[in-house]
Amino acid sequence: MPQSVALKGLPFTVLNVTNAYSGLTIGYHTGLTTAVVWIGGIATPNTTAADIYLKTAAATAVTSCASADLANTTDLIFSCTYRANA
């Protein structure tokens, strides 16, 4: 089973409220091994991580980004704003 990609080590724990997901926007990407029409993510409540998702042209839904979708030359420029636990 492919390993899902997550950005770990956010500076603060994401607010622990059910379904209070915050979006992660990837404004620029290059060097992926999979052709995508969208890539982004969510900061998961009560963690210090954001999970990355993507959508290919043929897909009808987003799927988790797998480690095989990335290469040693992959570049991502992203922004994530989220509410932190007090």
Secondary structure, 3 states (H helix, E strand, C coil): CCCECEEECCCCCECCCCCCCEEEEEEEEECCCCCCCEEEEEECCCCCEEEEEEECCCCCCCEECEHHHCCCCCEEEEEECCCECC
